[in-house]
């Protein structure tokens, strides 16, 4: 009897509780990846290039993409903190790159394998190959990498697309290329490229325009033969856009006025054009007689002759006495 009465009282209570309970979007059966900031499930791509929607999308390379601020996020191994950037891992771009690390995550930026200090990570624009490394308590982990190039460049001859990205169209010299790879673009031929590609997981399109120039700078070392100079050396053919690096006996020095090298010693010169192509040569300037040397030797000979004449006259005067 008591159990019947209890059951009759419990049913209305459960009904009221059911009507008054707030709705929840939590899916207790979901076992996939979630966004560490919002707790929302990371939406996976369907595999055929389409997307399932959602604010945060999981990428094929293990990172994620946020549709609201259009940033990519990568998390170091064994960490709950992330690095966010406006470019994907292994992307090539001509635009400035921004990197922001979560508070508490220590990162270090390398350019062409050299650590960078005092650099504004929110606006990186200098061309080069960059690597972002997270410094942990015991180990360091490479989080992501990217390459910045100038519009007119010769430093790359192939663009291997980031994981999960596919080529949609390549225009070379004003014509659409039909025989192309979906995962990389051959840049060995010189000319203008318009590369359009897409992220399969997000459906977002990207574009990279390049003017490829692989021709090394043309200059001449007048006065050098087989790496040896027996007189002044003139560096001829340097343009205003060229960058010149000159080393004298292993030390960096400035280019002499007029590009004329006169000092005796070992030299190494590297000329880099605006596309990043360079040409290096080593040469040695050996002892030689220049105008100043001839005058110096003439003065020395004159002094010697004068001393000999003085000694001869002195002896004659001593004999006369």
SVG drawing of the C-alpha trace seen along z (x, -y; Angstrom):
<svg xmlns="http://www.w3.org/2000/svg" viewBox="-2 -68 148 70">
<polyline fill="none" stroke="black" stroke-width="0.4" points="0.0,0.0 2.7,-2.4 4.7,-1.6 1.6,-2.4 1.2,-5.7 4.9,-6.5 4.7,-5.7 1.7,-7.9 3.5,-10.8 6.8,-10.2 5.3,-10.4 4.1,-14.0 7.4,-15.1 9.4,-13.5 7.1,-15.1 7.6,-18.6 11.3,-18.1 11.4,-17.0 9.5,-20.1 11.6,-22.4 15.0,-21.1 17.0,-23.3 18.1,-21.9 21.7,-20.9 23.8,-20.4 26.3,-18.1 26.6,-14.8 27.7,-12.2 28.2,-9.7 30.7,-11.9 34.2,-10.5 36.0,-12.6 38.3,-15.6 37.1,-18.8 38.2,-22.4 40.2,-23.2 38.7,-26.7 35.0,-26.2 34.6,-22.5 32.8,-22.1 33.5,-19.0 36.1,-19.6 34.4,-19.1 36.1,-16.6 36.2,-16.9 34.2,-14.3 37.2,-13.2 36.0,-14.3 36.9,-18.0 33.6,-19.1 33.2,-20.2 30.7,-19.5 30.6,-23.1 31.2,-24.3 33.4,-27.0 36.5,-24.9 37.6,-22.4 40.1,-19.6 42.9,-19.5 44.5,-16.5 47.9,-17.5 46.7,-17.4 46.0,-21.1 42.7,-23.0 41.2,-26.0 38.9,-28.6 36.4,-30.0 35.7,-33.1 39.2,-34.6 40.6,-32.5 43.6,-31.2 45.3,-27.8 46.2,-26.3 48.9,-23.7 49.5,-22.0 52.9,-20.7 53.2,-17.1 52.3,-16.6 50.9,-20.1 47.4,-21.6 48.6,-25.0 48.7,-26.0 50.3,-28.3 48.0,-30.2 48.9,-31.6 47.4,-33.0 49.1,-30.4 49.0,-26.6 51.9,-24.3 54.3,-24.2 52.5,-27.0 54.4,-29.3 53.2,-32.9 54.2,-36.4 52.2,-38.1 53.4,-38.8 52.9,-36.0 51.5,-36.4 52.2,-33.9 50.6,-34.0 51.3,-31.5 49.1,-30.8 50.2,-32.3 52.6,-29.9 53.8,-28.3 57.4,-29.3 58.3,-29.2 61.4,-30.1 61.5,-31.1 64.2,-30.0 64.9,-31.5 67.0,-29.5 68.1,-27.4 69.2,-30.4 67.3,-31.6 65.6,-34.9 65.6,-37.4 63.9,-40.8 61.5,-40.0 57.8,-41.0 56.1,-37.6 52.8,-39.3 54.2,-40.6 57.0,-38.6 57.7,-39.8 61.4,-39.1 61.8,-36.3 63.1,-33.0 62.3,-29.5 60.9,-29.6 60.4,-27.0 58.4,-27.5 59.8,-25.4 58.1,-24.9 60.5,-24.7 59.3,-22.2 60.7,-21.3 62.8,-18.5 62.4,-18.5 61.8,-20.8 59.1,-20.1 58.7,-21.6 55.2,-23.0 55.0,-24.3 57.0,-25.7 56.4,-28.2 58.2,-30.0 58.0,-33.7 59.1,-34.7 59.0,-37.8 56.6,-38.1 59.7,-37.9 61.7,-35.0 64.1,-32.2 64.6,-30.6 62.0,-27.8 61.6,-25.5 58.7,-23.4 55.7,-24.1 54.7,-21.0 51.3,-21.9 50.4,-21.6 48.9,-18.3 45.2,-18.3 45.4,-21.0 44.9,-20.3 45.7,-22.3 42.6,-23.6 44.2,-25.6 47.6,-26.7 48.0,-29.5 51.5,-29.9 52.3,-32.7 48.6,-33.5 47.7,-29.9 45.9,-27.3 48.1,-24.2 46.2,-21.0 48.8,-18.4 49.3,-19.3 49.6,-17.5 47.0,-17.9 49.6,-18.0 52.5,-20.1 53.4,-22.7 56.6,-22.5 58.3,-25.9 61.4,-25.1 60.4,-27.1 60.8,-30.8 57.7,-33.0 54.6,-34.2 52.5,-31.6 49.0,-32.0 48.4,-29.1 45.0,-28.4 44.5,-25.7 42.0,-24.6 41.9,-23.2 39.8,-20.0 38.6,-20.2 37.5,-23.8 36.7,-24.4 38.6,-27.7 40.5,-28.8 44.0,-30.2 46.0,-31.9 49.8,-32.4 51.1,-34.6 54.8,-34.3 57.2,-35.6 59.9,-32.9 63.4,-33.9 66.2,-31.3 68.9,-33.3 71.9,-34.1 73.2,-37.7 75.7,-38.5 78.8,-40.3 82.5,-40.1 85.8,-40.3 88.0,-42.3 91.7,-41.5 91.1,-38.0 92.3,-34.9 92.0,-31.4 91.3,-33.0 94.5,-35.1 94.9,-38.8 98.3,-40.5 96.8,-43.9 93.7,-45.8 90.3,-44.0 87.2,-45.7 83.8,-44.3 81.7,-45.1 78.0,-44.6 76.5,-45.2 73.0,-46.6 71.2,-48.8 69.0,-45.9 72.0,-43.6 73.3,-42.9 77.0,-42.5 78.9,-40.7 82.7,-41.0 85.2,-39.3 88.8,-40.2 91.1,-37.6 87.9,-36.1 86.5,-39.3 83.5,-41.2 84.4,-44.5 82.6,-47.1 82.9,-47.3 85.6,-49.9 84.6,-53.1 84.0,-52.4 84.1,-48.6 87.9,-48.6 89.8,-46.3 93.5,-47.1 94.7,-45.6 96.7,-42.4 95.0,-39.4 92.3,-36.7 88.8,-37.7 85.4,-36.1 82.5,-37.9 78.8,-37.0 76.3,-38.9 72.6,-38.3 69.8,-39.7 66.3,-40.8 64.9,-37.3 67.3,-35.7 69.6,-34.1 73.3,-34.5 76.7,-33.9 79.9,-33.5 83.6,-33.6 86.9,-33.5 90.1,-35.1 93.5,-36.3 95.2,-39.6 99.0,-39.0 101.8,-41.5 102.1,-43.9 103.5,-47.3 101.0,-50.1 101.6,-53.8 102.1,-54.4 104.4,-51.4 106.5,-52.6 106.9,-56.0 107.8,-54.4 110.4,-52.2 111.8,-55.2 112.1,-57.1 113.9,-54.2 116.3,-53.8 117.0,-57.6 117.8,-57.4 120.1,-54.5 121.9,-56.2 122.3,-59.4 123.8,-57.4 126.3,-55.7 127.3,-59.0 127.7,-60.5 129.9,-57.7 132.1,-57.9 132.6,-61.6 133.4,-61.2 136.2,-58.7 137.7,-61.0 137.8,-63.9 139.5,-61.7 142.2,-60.6 143.0,-64.2 143.7,-65.2"/>
</svg>
